[in-house]
């Protein structure tokens, strides 16, 4: 955060007043700040890169949240929560982990912390148990997936359309009903994925 912005933030916290951009009218505010950072603000303030007065103004109640690797027992619970959220978002079934899968998740180092766990939960919902194996090397160590979530969703979408077209023998009307999408949407997605209905007719 630039020092100039730090000064403005400190002034708001101290005076509990703000001025809207382009206005000279002062408005009183009553705010509470919850701040999160991976940086050592005390060290930065000692080095002059973060205002000491703002640091002490923010540092009223300090909560240290350890990384996932230091609270392994939370991993299955968080993963289950993210699976439920992703399942609702993508209208998919939420399949619980078995004991072995949960144990393997707890053994990973999780360098990406909660964000990495959340992304894996989304891939698990979209791709099934295979997503868990993609995140491990032969010795069980965590590796970075070669596909982004967007790429995986595209792959899943293409597979779903192919499956529906096969089941409906290339019938656009039946396929759009099965997938629950409009005709134009289906045609747009088929064009996007390079699919032709003729490929699926007997």
GIPEFEN-V5686 format. One record per residue. N is the residue number from 1. BURIAL is b if it has 16 or more other ideal C-beta (glycine too) atoms within 10 Angstrom, else e. Layout:
N & BURIAL
N & BURIAL
This chain:
1 & e
2 & e
3 & e
4 & e
5 & e
6 & b
7 & e
8 & e
9 & b
10 & b
11 & e
12 & e
13 & b
14 & e
15 & e
16 & e
17 & e
18 & b
19 & e
20 & e
21 & e
22 & e
23 & e
24 & e
25 & e
26 & e
27 & e
28 & e
29 & e
30 & e
31 & e
32 & e
33 & e
34 & e
35 & e
36 & e
37 & e
38 & e
39 & e
40 & e
41 & b
42 & e
43 & e
44 & e
45 & b
46 & e
47 & e
48 & e
49 & e
50 & b
51 & b
52 & e
53 & e
54 & b
55 & b
56 & e
57 & e
58 & b
59 & e
60 & e
61 & e
62 & e
63 & e
64 & e
65 & e
66 & e
67 & e
68 & b
69 & e
70 & e
71 & e
72 & e
73 & e
74 & e
75 & b
76 & b
77 & e
78 & b
79 & b
80 & e
81 & e
82 & b
83 & b
84 & e
85 & e
86 & b
87 & b
88 & e
89 & e
90 & e
91 & e
92 & b
93 & e
94 & e
95 & e
96 & e
97 & b
98 & e
99 & e
100 & e
101 & b
102 & e
103 & e
104 & e
105 & b
106 & b
107 & e
108 & b
109 & e
110 & b
111 & e
112 & e
113 & e
114 & e
115 & e
116 & b
117 & b
118 & b
119 & b
120 & b
121 & b
122 & b
123 & b
124 & b
125 & b
126 & b
127 & b
128 & e
129 & e
130 & e
131 & b
132 & b
133 & e
134 & b
135 & b
136 & e
137 & e
138 & e
139 & e
140 & e
141 & e
142 & b
143 & e
144 & e
145 & e
146 & e
147 & e
148 & e
149 & e
150 & e
151 & e
152 & b
153 & b
154 & e
155 & e
156 & b
157 & e
158 & b
159 & e
160 & e
161 & b
162 & e
163 & e
164 & b
165 & b
166 & e
167 & e
168 & b
169 & e
170 & b
171 & b
172 & e
173 & e
174 & e
175 & b
176 & b
177 & e
178 & b
179 & b
180 & e
181 & b
182 & e
183 & e
184 & e
185 & e
186 & b
187 & e
188 & e
189 & b
190 & b
191 & e
192 & e
193 & e
194 & e
195 & b
196 & e
197 & b
198 & e
199 & e
200 & b
201 & e
202 & e
